[in-house]
Amino acid sequence: MAAVGRAAFTRLVIKAAVIGRSWSCRGRACSFWPGVRVQVLGGAINLGRGLTLTLMAFLGYEAYRNIPESLIVHADQKVDEIIDQADYLYGTGEVAKLYHLLIEHKNSMNGEILWRLARASRDLAQLENTPVEQKKQLTYEALEFAEKALEKNEFSFAAHKWYAICISDVGDYEGTKAKIANAYVIKEHFQKAIELNPKDATSIHLMGLWCFTFAELPWVQQKIAAMFFATPPRSTYEEALQYFNKAEEADPNFYSKNLLMVGKTYMKLKNEILALLWLTKARDYPARNEEDKQVQKEATELLKLINKGG
């Protein structure tokens, strides 16, 4: 091991041609395969769970000795650059540009790229000017990419979140039965996302939406749910409110719809004072996109309803 040198060792990246997965370490956490985190500690690799071995012990001496120079490189900068570009375009609301950037990498083996592609496909499907048939195609495509992202890294909170969102979206095309049949799957993945990242306000909000939906499930849909489950999915407005409030605690004013849902839930609980407070916040939230405008419109209508004593 001394021949390698510790400093050089911590910079090694063995490409997929050698061990079936790209991995990189620079004295920090790195990945051999989805879901398994490793860390270089001096001249050894810590696999977690009490397992530690050197690079040569992992590959075998002959395999290590015969690695071509061209395959010993620094961390894959291309993937990082794609992700940086994608995050910039997402932050600036360039939905179409983001999709066209990421669709070029639809065969990527990187889970971080794949869940972003699922999100981009879904966002493009949600645009008003996207043709109806293309909306459907993009919705199913988004689920496919989210599923692949989850296969690559089952410990990615974002992959779980977008997988659940995309399953729900597909249900809009497959009908009420399919949507209800997937209810527990959706809940499971939202809960897993929260478990993996308790500070992700969006995942918490979505879990609140799930609770709100099943708190007010119409009688007919309750009967349909009973056909699929011995114990049909149920929730309460109180549970929904807990999640919406937790989302605000995690990231105050992060999302206009969360403000709206807090207000709507207080309406369901007959608390008009707090409903007015939160619906006013939703109405006054700066409209940055089409969804914000729709939230403003709904909040305004609900405020009028409350003020009329509805």
N, C-alpha and C positions, 0 to 999 in steps of 0.2 A: 504493500500500500504506500510505502514511503516513496516509491518511484513515481507515483502519480502526483503527490504533493497535495496537502489539504486545501490550499487556496484554489488550485486548479480543479480539484475534485468538486468543490461546492458550486462550480459554474457549469458542470457537465450537463448536456442534454442528449439523451440517447433517443434517436428518432424511431418512428413506428416500425421501420424496416428491421430494427434490431430486436425490440421487445414487444411489438404489437401495439404500443401506445406511445405517444410523445409525452415526455415529462421534463420538468425543469426544476432546478433548485439553485438558489443563490443565498444559502444560509437562512432560508425562510421556508414556510410551508409550501409544498408542491404536490402534484398529483400524478400517480401512476395510472390510475383508471378511475372512472366516475365513482365518487363516493368515498374513496380511500385517500386520506390526507397523509402525507409523509413530510418529514423535515430532516434536512441534513444537520447532523450534530457532529462537528469535527469531521472525522473521516468515515462516518457511518450514516446509515439511513434509518430514521426512526419511523416505523410503520404504524405507530400507535398500538394500543392494546398490549404493551409490553414487548413488542417485537422489534428488534434492532439488528440490522445486518449491513455489511459493507457492500459497495457496488460490485466488487469482484465476487463476493459470496452470493450476491443476488444473481448475477449473470453467469458465473463460472469464469475461471481464469482465462480459458481459451477464447471464450466469446468476447470477454473484455479486451484481451490482447489484440484480437483481430478486427476491432471496430475501426473502420476507415476514418481518417482524419476529417473528411468532409461531413461525417455524421456527428462529430463532436462539435457542437455549436452553442451559441448563447440562446437564451429563451426565444421562442418563436415570436418575433416582433410583429409579424403580419397579422396574427390573430388579435393581438392587442390593438393594432392600428384599426382593424375592422370594427372592433367593439367600441373604440373611442369615437370613430366616425358615426357609428350607429347611435351612440348615446347623445352625441351632439345634435344629430338630425332629429332624434326623438324630442330632445329638449326644446328645439326650435319649431316643432310641429310640422316638419317636412315629411308628411306621411308617405307620399308617393316616392320621393327620393330615397327615403329609408328602406322602403320595400324593395326598390330596384337595386339598392346596394346589397341588401342581404340575400335576395333570391339568387344572386350569383354564387352564393355559398350554401345552397340548399342541401348539398351532399356532404357538408362539413361533419366532422366527427366531434366537434366541440359543442358541448351542451349550452354554453353561454351564448354562442351565436344562434343556436337553434331556438332557444326560448325567445330570443329577441326577434327572430324571424316569425315565430308564431304570433307574437304581439303585433308586429308590423302587418302581417296578413290580416289579422283581425281588425286592426285599426283602419286599414284600407277598405275592408268590407263594410265598416260602419259609416263611411263617408256617404253623404246624401247623393253626390253625383256619380257614385259607382253604380254601373248597370246592375239590374236585379240578378241576372244569371251569374255575373261575375261575383256578386256578393256571396251567393251560395257556394261557388267554387272556392273563394277565398276563405270562407268559414270552415269548410271541410279541410282545406289545406292547412289552416292554422292549427287545427286539432292534430293533424298528422305531424307537424313540426314540433308541437308541444309534447306529443307522445315520444318522439325521438329524443327530445331534450331530456325527458325524464329517464329514458333508457340509458342515456349517457351519464347522468348524474342524479341518482335518486335522493341525494342530500342537498339538492338545490331548491331553496324555498321558492324562487321565481318559477322554476319549472313546474312545481306542484300548483302554484297559483294559476299560471296560465293554462295548464292542463284542465283544471277545474272550470275556468272561465270558458274555454273552448268547447268543453263537453256541454256546458249549459247553452252556448250559442247554437250548437248543432241541434240541440233539442227543439229550438224554435222552428226548425225545418222538419223535424221528424214527429212533431206533435206532442200533445200533453202526456200521453202514456210514456213515451220515451223520456221526456223531461222528468217525470216523476220517478220512473224506473232508475234513473241515474242520480236521484237525489242524495242518497247516502254516499255514493262515490264522490260527488262534488263536495259534500260536507267533509268527507275524510281528507281530501286533498287541501282544502282551505285550512283545516285544523293542522295538518302536517306543515303547511307553509308557515303558520303562526308559531308552531313548535320550533321550527328551524330558525325563524327570525321573529321573535316576539315584538320587535320594534317596527315591523313593516305595517304601516297604517292601512295600506290598501287591502292587504289580506284580512286584517281585522274588520275593516268596513264590509268586505264581501261576505264574511261570516255573519255579520249583522244583517245583510240583505237576505241571506239564506233563512235566517231565523224569522225575519219580518214576513217573507213570502209564505212560510209554513205556519205562521201565526194566524194568517188571514186566508188560508186555503179554502176556496169555496166548497160547499157541500158535495157537489158532483165530483170535484177533483179528489176530495177525501175518499170517496167511494172507489175511485180509480186506484188511489194509493193503496187501499186495503186489498186490492187484487194482487199487488206485487209483494207486499210485506205483511208478515204476521203482526208487526208493530209499525204502522205507517209513520213516516217522518212528521214530527210535530215540534212546535216551539211556541214561544210566547212573545208578546211585545216587550215585556220586561227584559227578557234575554237579549232580544234584538237591541234594545237601548243600551244595555251593558257593553255590547260590542261597539256600537257607534260612539259611545262616550270614551271607550278605551282607545279607539282610533284617533279621537281628538287629543287625548292625553299623549299618545305616541308622537303625533305631528299636528299641532293646532292649525286649523284652517287650511289643511292640505288639499281639500277637495270639496268643491261646491256641493256635490251630491250628498256627501256625508252630513253637511250642515242641513240640507233639505230633509234627509232621512231622520235626523234627530228631531226636527220639528214635526214631521209627519207622525213619528212614533209617539211624541207627547200628545198630539191630537188624538191618537187612538186611545191613549191612557187618560183622556179628558183633562189634561193639564194645559189649559189655554194660555196661561201666563208664560210658561216656558216654551210652548209651541210658538207663540208670537215672537219671542226672543230669537229662537233659532231660525225660524222662517224669514225673519228680517235679515239675519246674517246671510242667509242663502240668497235672498233677493239682492242684497247690496254687494255680493261677492263680484269682483271684477271679472267680466266675461272675456276669457281668453280663447275660447273655442265654441263650437256649436253646442256642445253639451252644457256648458256654462249658461248659454243663452236660454236653453230649454229649462234649466233649473230655475233661472230667474223668472221665467214665465210662469212655471208651476207654483213657485213660492208666492208670487204676486197674487195669483188666483186663490190660493189657500188663505192668504192673509185677508183678502176681501171676504171670503167665506166666514172666517172667524169673526171679523168685525161686524158682519151682518147677523151674527148670532147663529150661524149655521152649525 
